[in-house]
Amino acid sequence: MMDAVPESPGTVSYTADDLNAMTIAEIKALASDLGYTVTQTKKADIITEFLGQQEG
């Protein structure tokens, strides 16, 4: 597993480093599992979009 930091029981927070270690397909699958919407196509933009949605 990645070096994700639990915020509260059952909640995992991913960092940019965690996401950079993943493929685009893996990030998109994770985002989908978390209910996030990914509209970007470049990895850096996908990561920014993911982190923005994670923060709420």
GUTORLUM-388500 format. One record per residue: residue in one letter; x, y negated, z negated of N, C-alpha, C in turn. Coordinates in nm, 4 decimals. Layout:
BEGIN
<r A, <X, Y, Z>, <X, Y, Z>, <X, Y, Z>>
...
***
This chain:
BEGIN
<r M, <0.0852, 0.1200, 0.0000>, <0.0000, 0.0000, 0.0000>, <0.0881, -0.1241, 0.0000>>
<r M, <0.0341, -0.2309, 0.0446>, <0.1058, -0.3578, 0.0496>, <0.1211, -0.4146, -0.0917>>
<r D, <0.1962, -0.5214, -0.1021>, <0.2146, -0.5871, -0.2313>, <0.0991, -0.6818, -0.2592>>
<r A, <-0.0211, -0.6323, -0.2500>, <-0.1395, -0.7145, -0.2735>, <-0.1543, -0.7381, -0.4238>>
<r V, <-0.2055, -0.8532, -0.4581>, <-0.2186, -0.8925, -0.5979>, <-0.3655, -0.8897, -0.6374>>
<r P, <-0.4038, -0.8046, -0.7317>, <-0.5441, -0.8025, -0.7746>, <-0.5825, -0.9330, -0.8444>>
<r E, <-0.6923, -0.9925, -0.8022>, <-0.7407, -1.1157, -0.8659>, <-0.8322, -1.0809, -0.9830>>
<r S, <-0.9114, -0.9782, -0.9626>, <-0.9996, -0.9287, -1.0670>, <-1.0264, -0.7825, -1.0337>>
<r P, <-1.0828, -0.7085, -1.1241>, <-1.1065, -0.5668, -1.0957>, <-1.1830, -0.5484, -0.9647>>
<r G, <-1.1288, -0.4665, -0.8764>, <-1.1948, -0.4397, -0.7495>, <-1.1657, -0.5411, -0.6411>>
<r T, <-1.0891, -0.6454, -0.6707>, <-1.0590, -0.7484, -0.5717>, <-0.9096, -0.7494, -0.5431>>
<r V, <-0.8753, -0.7465, -0.4152>, <-0.7357, -0.7488, -0.3741>, <-0.7125, -0.8733, -0.2912>>
<r S, <-0.6026, -0.9410, -0.3165>, <-0.5669, -1.0610, -0.2419>, <-0.4426, -1.0311, -0.1590>>
<r Y, <-0.4494, -1.0561, -0.0293>, <-0.3371, -1.0307, 0.0604>, <-0.2600, -1.1595, 0.0848>>
<r T, <-0.1287, -1.1479, 0.0965>, <-0.0442, -1.2635, 0.1246>, <-0.0102, -1.2656, 0.2731>>
<r A, <0.0455, -1.3772, 0.3184>, <0.0904, -1.3870, 0.4570>, <0.1959, -1.2811, 0.4858>>
<r D, <0.2838, -1.2536, 0.3893>, <0.3857, -1.1497, 0.4072>, <0.3214, -1.0122, 0.4255>>
<r D, <0.2179, -0.9831, 0.3473>, <0.1462, -0.8562, 0.3619>, <0.0915, -0.8432, 0.5039>>
<r L, <0.0279, -0.9484, 0.5500>, <-0.0366, -0.9450, 0.6811>, <0.0655, -0.9424, 0.7938>>
<r N, <0.1766, -1.0120, 0.7779>, <0.2810, -1.0110, 0.8799>, <0.3412, -0.8724, 0.8978>>
<r A, <0.3376, -0.7903, 0.7942>, <0.3908, -0.6549, 0.8021>, <0.2948, -0.5601, 0.8736>>
<r M, <0.1744, -0.6068, 0.9022>, <0.0723, -0.5255, 0.9676>, <0.0643, -0.5594, 1.1162>>
<r T, <0.0050, -0.4692, 1.1938>, <-0.0212, -0.4981, 1.3348>, <-0.1494, -0.5808, 1.3443>>
<r I, <-0.1702, -0.6417, 1.4597>, <-0.2936, -0.7183, 1.4816>, <-0.4146, -0.6280, 1.4616>>
<r A, <-0.4077, -0.5061, 1.5155>, <-0.5196, -0.4127, 1.5014>, <-0.5480, -0.3812, 1.3547>>
<r E, <-0.4425, -0.3648, 1.2766>, <-0.4599, -0.3359, 1.1333>, <-0.5219, -0.4551, 1.0612>>
<r I, <-0.4776, -0.5752, 1.0950>, <-0.5337, -0.6958, 1.0318>, <-0.6809, -0.7090, 1.0670>>
<r K, <-0.7132, -0.6880, 1.1948>, <-0.8531, -0.6994, 1.2383>, <-0.9401, -0.5945, 1.1702>>
<r A, <-0.8888, -0.4729, 1.1543>, <-0.9650, -0.3678, 1.0870>, <-0.9869, -0.4035, 0.9401>>
<r L, <-0.8830, -0.4530, 0.8746>, <-0.8949, -0.4942, 0.7353>, <-0.9952, -0.6087, 0.7221>>
<r A, <-0.9843, -0.7060, 0.8099>, <-1.0766, -0.8197, 0.8078>, <-1.2207, -0.7709, 0.8223>>
<r S, <-1.2424, -0.6789, 0.9150>, <-1.3762, -0.6243, 0.9354>, <-1.4268, -0.5538, 0.8105>>
<r D, <-1.3401, -0.4748, 0.7478>, <-1.3774, -0.4047, 0.6247>, <-1.4153, -0.5016, 0.5136>>
<r L, <-1.3507, -0.6192, 0.5136>, <-1.3767, -0.7196, 0.4097>, <-1.4902, -0.8143, 0.4463>>
<r G, <-1.5453, -0.7992, 0.5659>, <-1.6553, -0.8846, 0.6092>, <-1.6105, -1.0177, 0.6669>>
<r Y, <-1.4819, -1.0286, 0.7020>, <-1.4294, -1.1511, 0.7610>, <-1.4505, -1.1472, 0.9120>>
<r T, <-1.4569, -1.2646, 0.9729>, <-1.4699, -1.2766, 1.1177>, <-1.3383, -1.3260, 1.1742>>
<r V, <-1.2826, -1.2518, 1.2700>, <-1.1583, -1.2918, 1.3355>, <-1.1912, -1.3356, 1.4763>>
<r T, <-1.1629, -1.4624, 1.5064>, <-1.1903, -1.5161, 1.6397>, <-1.0628, -1.5514, 1.7150>>
<r Q, <-0.9507, -1.5544, 1.6447>, <-0.8237, -1.5920, 1.7064>, <-0.7607, -1.4723, 1.7771>>
<r T, <-0.6602, -1.4996, 1.8630>, <-0.5948, -1.3922, 1.9362>, <-0.4458, -1.3799, 1.9049>>
<r K, <-0.3818, -1.4880, 1.8644>, <-0.2405, -1.4830, 1.8288>, <-0.2274, -1.4402, 1.6832>>
<r K, <-0.1268, -1.3564, 1.6546>, <-0.1113, -1.3005, 1.5203>, <-0.1030, -1.4093, 1.4140>>
<r A, <-0.0232, -1.5122, 1.4366>, <-0.0101, -1.6191, 1.3368>, <-0.1445, -1.6871, 1.3107>>
<r D, <-0.2223, -1.7071, 1.4165>, <-0.3540, -1.7703, 1.4014>, <-0.4520, -1.6773, 1.3311>>
<r I, <-0.4418, -1.5474, 1.3610>, <-0.5275, -1.4488, 1.2935>, <-0.4986, -1.4487, 1.1436>>
<r I, <-0.3709, -1.4525, 1.1093>, <-0.3321, -1.4530, 0.9680>, <-0.3834, -1.5784, 0.8980>>
<r T, <-0.3687, -1.6921, 0.9624>, <-0.4194, -1.8177, 0.9053>, <-0.5704, -1.8098, 0.8846>>
<r E, <-0.6402, -1.7572, 0.9840>, <-0.7861, -1.7435, 0.9756>, <-0.8247, -1.6466, 0.8622>>
<r F, <-0.7536, -1.5343, 0.8535>, <-0.7798, -1.4349, 0.7495>, <-0.7612, -1.4973, 0.6118>>
<r L, <-0.6476, -1.5630, 0.5910>, <-0.6184, -1.6227, 0.4608>, <-0.7202, -1.7304, 0.4247>>
<r G, <-0.7645, -1.8066, 0.5221>, <-0.8656, -1.9089, 0.4979>, <-0.9966, -1.8484, 0.4496>>
<r Q, <-1.0351, -1.7376, 0.5086>, <-1.1591, -1.6709, 0.4677>, <-1.1423, -1.6018, 0.3321>>
<r Q, <-1.0238, -1.5519, 0.3073>, <-0.9970, -1.4860, 0.1791>, <-1.0087, -1.5859, 0.0640>>
<r E, <-0.9612, -1.7084, 0.0879>, <-0.9646, -1.8108, -0.0171>, <-1.1053, -1.8620, -0.0425>>
<r G, <-1.1921, -1.8359, 0.0529>, <-1.3294, -1.8647, 0.0262>, <-1.3912, -1.9788, 0.0890>>
***
